[in-house]
Amino acid sequence: MDFHIGDKVVYPNHGVGIIEEVSNRSVNGTPEEFYMLRIHSNSSLVMVPTANVKSVGLRRIIKKGDVDGLFKLLREDFYEPEADWKGRYKDHSEKMRTGSIFQVAEVLKNLVYLSYRKSLSFREKRMLDRAKQLIICEVATVRGLNEKSVEDQIDRVLSEAYSRSVKTSA
């Protein structure tokens, strides 16, 4: 996948960034091409070898039309996640590493559901916050909105989905 300066991309577990530069550097005496990526959330600069784009999961931000599908996923009924926290954490970590906003949304939904039912461990709370922030940032970027309004919308959708789930299971 080729990116160009100014392209908005997503770096898994880090979020939205912009390609600022495509540069050549020597690594162990071998010339390599890199994308210099500025991460939106913390302004850090990340170098991603162009040869590793696929393996690290660097991708373009979703299209505006995909946001509706994302919110549809968030609106769907919750399901009971795996009871064993170690297995659940491993599954969630793998989904977060994919970089797919839809996989990240599944993690967010599962952890929100759990948080309504019991208090989350420190690690799961941190993962919930990270998943939520990744989704907020990408949706805000795609729709050209401020992050607070996107966060409010996501919170509302998840709360309504949980309320519906509780009513149907009762």
N, C-alpha and C positions, 0 to 999 in steps of 0.2 A: 504494500500500500504506500503510495507516494503522498507526502504532505509538502506543503509550500509555506513560506513565510506568511504569517497572518492567519493560517488555518486554526480553527478552534478544535481542540482534541480533548480526549479524556484519557488520563493515565490511571490505570486501576489503583484503587485505594488512596489516590492522591487527589483526584478530581479533575476539573476543567482546567485547561491551560491553553496557551497560545504559542504556536511555533514562532520563535523570534529570529532564529537563524538556522541555517544548514551549513555546517562547517566540517572541515577535514582536519583530523588530528592523527598524530602518530601514536599508536599503542604497541609497546614492545617492538618498535621498529617497523610495524606494519601500518600503512595508512588506512584509516577508517573514517567513514562519514557519519556524522551525528546530527540529530535534531536537537536544538537548544530550545527547551520548553519552559515557559514561565508559568508556574502553577498559580491559579487565580486566588486560592484561599490563603496562601501565606507568602506569595511573591517569590518563592524559592525558584531557583533555576536548576533544571534537571537535564542531563545529557543522555539521550537515548540513541544508541547505535542504530542506524537505519536498517542494518541487517537483523536486528533483534525486535523490530516493531511488532511482528506477529507474536513472538514468544512472550513479550511483556504485556501484550494485550492493548497496546496503544490504538485508539480508534477515534473516528470523527464523532462529534457530538450528534445526538439523535436529531431527527428532523421534527419540525413542528407537529406533523401528523402523528408521530410516534408518542407524543405527550398524552394524547387521548387514550391510547392503548395502555400507557403506564398508569394513568388514573383509573382506567377500567380494572386493571389488575389490583390496584390498591382498594377499590370498592368491593371486590369479590369477598365472599365469606371467608372467615378465618378457619384454619384447621388446626387441630391439636399437634404441636411440634413434638419431636422426639423427646421422651422424658429424661433420658440420660444426658446431662449437661455437657459431658465431654464429647459425645457423638454429635450433639447438636452444634456445639461450638466449632468442631472440625468441619461439619457440613456448611455452616455459615461462613467460616473462613475461606473455604474453597469457592463459594459463590461470590464472595467479595473480591477474590483475586481474579475472577473471570473478567471483571471490568464491565460486564453487561449491566446496564441500568435496570433491566428487568429482574436479573438475579439479585441485585442489591435491593430491589423493591421487595422481593420475597423475604429476604433477611429482615428488612425493616418491619414488614407485616408480622412475621413470626415473633420478633422480639417485642413489638408493641403489644401483641396479643398476650404474651407471657407477662409483660410488665403490668397489664391490667389484672392479672390473676395472682401474681406474687412479685416480690422484689427481685430484681435481677442481680446477678453477681456483678462485681466491678467490671470484669472483662466484657460481659454481655451488655452492660450499660454503655460502656465505651464503644462497643461495636454498633449498638443501636444509634448512638449519637453520630457516629461516623457514616453509617448508611444513610441516615436522614440528611446529613449535611451534603453528601455526595449527590443525592437526588435533588435537593433544594437548589444547589449551585447549578446543576446542569439544566434543570427546568427553567430557572430564572434566566440563564444565559440564552436558552433557545427561544423563550417567549419575550425576552427583553423586559422582564419585570424585576422588581426588587425582591430580595431573598425573603424578607419578612412576610410579604403577601403570599409568596409560594409556600412558606412554612405554615402559615395559617390555613391555607387551602388543604395541604397534606394532612395536617392535624384534624381538620374537620372531616375529611373523607375517611380517615382511619377510625375516628371516633364513631362515625355513623355506621361503618362496616362492623365494628365491634358490637355496637348496640343491636344491630340486626342479627348478628350471630348469637347473641345471648338470648334474644327473643325466640329465635327458631329452635334453639337447643332446649328451651324451657318447656 
